[in-house]
Amino acid sequence: MPQSLSQLFRPRSVAVVGASRQKGSIGYEVLKNLLRGDFSGAVYPVTPHSAVVQAVRAWPTVSSIPDPIDLAIVTVPAEQVLEVVEDCGKKGVRGLIVLSNGFAEAGPPGAGLQRKLLERTRALGMRMIGPNCLGLMNAHPSVQLNATFAPSTPRFGCVAFASQSGALGLAVLDEAEQLGLGISQFVSLGNKADVSGNDLLELWEDDPSTRVVLLYMESLGNPRRFMDLARRVSRKKPIVVVKSGRTAAGHRAASSHTGSRATLDVATDALLGQAGIIRTDTIHELFDVATLLAHQPVPAGNRVAIVTNAGGPGIMAADACESRGLEVAPLEEQTQAALRELLPHAAAVANPVDLTGSASANLYAKALRQVLDDPTVDAALVLFVTPIVTDPKAVAEAILAASERKKKPLLTCVMGRHGVQEAIELLRAHHIPVFDFPEAAAGALAKAAGYGSFLARPEGRLVELERFDLDRVQELVRRGLGHRKSHWLPHADVAALLEAAGLSCVKGVEAPNADDAIEAARRLGFPVVVKVLSDTIMHKREVGGVVLDVESADGVRNAFATVVDHLISVERKSEMRGVLVQQQVRGGVETYIVCSRDPKYGPMVGFGIGGAGVEVWRDVAFRLAPLRDVDAQSLLTSIRGRSLLEAPRGGSSIDRAALEDALLRVGRLMSACPEISELDLNPIIAKSKGALVTDARIRLERRPDSLHG
């Protein structure tokens, strides 16, 4: 445990400032929880209003207590907190939990008070949780600290939980108690003035009592620091997060149509995915995943076998699994043969395995053993629909017997309410997750399988790129921006910048008129593409500014006239300064790379299938730059259209290495040059050998964090 946090989580003595005799008050409930929770240390009520509180001698101030105090829990009104902090400083207190509200959450005056509070605690060498929080718990038997005003105290277990919301923390503790999910530590962070989620990740990284970390987050104070920490911690234990604010779409790239998909929530998804964090949409789903991973092994793959005593629920479970990316594949023939020997003629043995409604507990045990022994199975989901003829508790005992010494995750779904409570309690007591319906079980298993896939991947590395001229890149950016606040680079500067970064671009020549365009086409060789050349028209296709498959000189002249006519029709002819003539690239797959820069998250790199359908399909995946090699690889497999990158029947495969190289170069470019606010390479033609950028836009913007100028 970090030494600076030990006074908070393992104090030998605690003072409750604002302790009260009034039931229902925060000062009363906190003191009650400490006294009744078998805390291993000493507890001192602090109040000037009573000599005794809850049968314990009280003191008027912290400094008047004759014994050393490690931790002070502050419940007094906000305007009195600074005075309490000064008194704690005199006493040498090093841990502080400020439950009081009225700080940054209350508006500008409260924010000012919170700044003063943080300044004083740091000056006095204190670490502080809060303000405006519920408190913390350390349920370890050697500590048993319940420094909260929560009405419930979950049992000791292996799950640590941190919440920015105190009210949600209350609900979470109640739910954990209902599920029998043991808590190692619980922290309500409140306003996060000092101790943050990053501090807690470091705390729980090597905590032997914690196997799973759960987080409810409303914001990330330092996203990059969080990602670096979480990427490391996730390799040791799963981190499951509910991050609110999915609809906060205000952080968009300014003009790039593909870049505009990089909303704040997309950035959050990219960060969590790269760090190996499991993201859930709801608190209920958070607990589903936690219940599975707290005691069951992480699945080695996504192949699941379903064992059921009812055909309909078995089909529902199969649909739920497949729709969440799990594979419900037929069992090995040897397994099916063994099941046929065990089961009645009407049973199904492929997958799902339907034992039929008359299945006995003994049949459940034998069938489940066969399924778990199948090498093609990574996890098993057992469904039990309660018939009158079978004792639910006996089935639960059979499931437990079959699961002994198996190293594969096992989930159960008990459908029905009549007479099943004892069976459910038995399964949960032996750490077998129990779900009401197959959809929840499938969702939890899919999240766990995704985490298993993360663990199976190498950590990756930052690749040293040949042909990336950093000095040239930074000089071009500095010169391109000049003294402007923001600027879209002209085509020639974009081409030079991409060349300096080592990206392969299709050859092109600028032509101010039709005759020069014809000469350019002859030099390049037919067929060619004719595009409008403009410093202000960013979306060429939208204004009819692109003509493909031009095969002759007359075709070039006609293409030039067509572009002019289209621009006249949309009243943008004055923005045209000629055309760009490029070699026509035929074959291959149109892809694109797009980048934007979020003020908090930094540069993001997106990849998708390009072309005219880009706005229709909106199929793009994002990662935060700089990219590791595994990040570039995962971008190619994260889009829905990834099958388009596979080799067609009888055809050649796409050069995936060339696409990965392009992604790494763009990521390096965005990291090296904070002035690049938007970058759009669309399309990039991926072929069997190489990947060519055929169109590009780059916008520069002067920023406070700029490396230059």
Disulfide bonds with the S-S distance in Angstrom:
none
